[in-house]
Amino acid sequence: MRYPAMATKQKRTHPAIKHAAVKIRRAKSSDAARIAVLCGQLGYPAKPAEITQRLRRIKPPSQHAVLVAESPERRVIGWLHVSVSPLIEVELRAEVNGLVVADDERSRGTGALLLRAAEHWARSRGCKSMSVRSNVIRERAHQFYLRHGNEHYKTQKAFRKSI
Ligand SMILES: CC(C)(COP(=O)(O)OP(=O)(O)OC[C@H]1O[C@@H](n2cnc3c(N)ncnc32)[C@H](O)[C@@H]1OP(=O)(O)O)[C@@H](O)C(=O)NCCC(=O)NCCS
C-alpha cells in the first residue's frame, strides 16, 4: 500500500532539518529489534523476540496496520499501530494503539507523517474517525494530537486484573 505521507515532510521552522526523506511503510519481522528499542523509549521494554511474536499475532491486515518510519539511512525511527474493531456503540472507528518516535528524532515531523499515514489507512478501511488514548502524563503528546486536529473529548480511568 502506498501512503500519501511517504513524501518528505519536515517542520520548516526546525533549524536542524535538512529535508531528509522519511518513508512510511508496513513493519516487517526484520524491524523487530528496532521496534523493541523504541518500545523501551515508550516505557514498555520488550525483547526483539517478543516483538517478533507480537507482530505475528497482530492480524488480520485488514484490521491492523503496524507502520514504521524509515530514515534515508534505512533506520527505523518510529512506529505506529492502528487498528479497527467493529463496536456496538459507535460507527466504525479506528484507534491508534501505539505511537513512538525515537527520542533523538523527535520534533522533525516524523510523528505527523505516521499519524497522517494511519488516517489514510483508516479511511481506506471505511472509518470516519480515528481515536487515540494517551496517558495523562504525556502532556507533549497531547499537544501533538491537538495540533493535528484531534479534540480531547473524554477522560477515563483504566482498570486491569491479572487472570
Ligand atoms: C508524540 C510523538 C510520537 C510525536 O512525534 P514527533 O516526531 O516528535 O512529532 P512531530 O515532529 O510531528 O511533532 C512534534 C511535536 O510533538 C510533541 N511532542 C510530544 N512528545 C515530545 C517529545 N518527547 N519530544 C519532542 N516533541 C514531543 C510536541 O508537541 C512537539 O512539538 P514541538 O516540536 O513544537 O515541541 C513523539 O514525540 C514521541 O514518541 N513521544 C514519546 C512517546 C509518546 O508520548 N507517544 C504517544 C503515546 S499516546
The ligand as a MOL file (V3000), in Angstrom:
LIG
                    3D

  0  0  0     0  0            999 V3000
M  V30 BEGIN CTAB
M  V30 COUNTS 48 50 0 0 0
M  V30 BEGIN ATOM
M  V30 1 C 4.4270 12.1730 20.4400 0
M  V30 2 C 5.4530 11.7990 19.3740 0
M  V30 3 C 5.0840 10.4570 18.7580 0
M  V30 4 C 5.4610 12.8750 18.2980 0
M  V30 5 O 6.4260 12.5230 17.3260 0
M  V30 6 P 7.3720 13.6460 16.7040 0
M  V30 7 O 8.0880 13.0490 15.5630 0
M  V30 8 O 8.1610 14.2950 17.7670 0
M  V30 9 O 6.2220 14.6250 16.1820 0
M  V30 10 P 6.3270 15.8830 15.2730 0
M  V30 11 O 7.7450 16.2530 14.9970 0
M  V30 12 O 5.4210 15.6600 14.1210 0
M  V30 13 O 5.6860 16.9650 16.2320 0
M  V30 14 C 6.4510 17.4360 17.3340 0
M  V30 15 C 5.5680 17.7200 18.4810 0
M  V30 16 O 5.2380 16.5260 19.1870 0
M  V30 17 C 5.0910 16.8400 20.5700 0
M  V30 18 N 5.9370 16.0030 21.4200 0
M  V30 19 C 5.3970 15.1200 22.2610 0
M  V30 20 N 6.3290 14.4930 22.9700 0
M  V30 21 C 7.5160 15.0010 22.5890 0
M  V30 22 C 8.8480 14.7550 22.9900 0
M  V30 23 N 9.1470 13.8800 23.9570 0
M  V30 24 N 9.8580 15.4260 22.3700 0
M  V30 25 C 9.5580 16.3120 21.4030 0
M  V30 26 N 8.2980 16.5950 20.9940 0
M  V30 27 C 7.2740 15.9460 21.5780 0
M  V30 28 C 5.3560 18.2960 20.7470 0
M  V30 29 O 4.1060 18.9680 20.6700 0
M  V30 30 C 6.1980 18.6090 19.5250 0
M  V30 31 O 6.0820 19.9280 19.1590 0
M  V30 32 P 7.3930 20.8840 19.1980 0
M  V30 33 O 8.3650 20.2780 18.2620 0
M  V30 34 O 6.8730 22.1920 18.7370 0
M  V30 35 O 7.8480 20.8600 20.6220 0
M  V30 36 C 6.8940 11.6880 19.9440 0
M  V30 37 O 7.2660 12.9060 20.4820 0
M  V30 38 C 7.0740 10.5930 20.9610 0
M  V30 39 O 7.3990 9.4770 20.6000 0
M  V30 40 N 6.8910 10.9070 22.2500 0
M  V30 41 C 7.0870 9.9590 23.3270 0
M  V30 42 C 6.1150 8.8000 23.2690 0
M  V30 43 C 4.6760 9.2700 23.2780 0
M  V30 44 O 4.2820 10.1270 24.0500 0
M  V30 45 N 3.8720 8.6430 22.3980 0
M  V30 46 C 2.4410 8.9230 22.3090 0
M  V30 47 C 1.7340 7.9370 23.1460 0
M  V30 48 S -0.0280 8.2860 23.2020 0
M  V30 END ATOM
M  V30 BEGIN BOND
M  V30 1 1 1 2
M  V30 2 1 2 3
M  V30 3 1 2 4
M  V30 4 1 2 36
M  V30 5 1 4 5
M  V30 6 1 5 6
M  V30 7 2 6 7
M  V30 8 1 6 8
M  V30 9 1 6 9
M  V30 10 1 9 10
M  V30 11 2 10 11
M  V30 12 1 10 12
M  V30 13 1 10 13
M  V30 14 1 13 14
M  V30 15 1 14 15
M  V30 16 1 15 16
M  V30 17 1 15 30
M  V30 18 1 16 17
M  V30 19 1 17 18
M  V30 20 1 17 28
M  V30 21 1 18 19
M  V30 22 1 18 27
M  V30 23 2 19 20
M  V30 24 1 20 21
M  V30 25 1 21 22
M  V30 26 2 21 27
M  V30 27 1 22 23
M  V30 28 2 22 24
M  V30 29 1 24 25
M  V30 30 2 25 26
M  V30 31 1 26 27
M  V30 32 1 28 29
M  V30 33 1 28 30
M  V30 34 1 30 31
M  V30 35 1 31 32
M  V30 36 2 32 33
M  V30 37 1 32 34
M  V30 38 1 32 35
M  V30 39 1 36 37
M  V30 40 1 36 38
M  V30 41 2 38 39
M  V30 42 1 38 40
M  V30 43 1 40 41
M  V30 44 1 41 42
M  V30 45 1 42 43
M  V30 46 2 43 44
M  V30 47 1 43 45
M  V30 48 1 45 46
M  V30 49 1 46 47
M  V30 50 1 47 48
M  V30 END BOND
M  V30 END CTAB
M  END
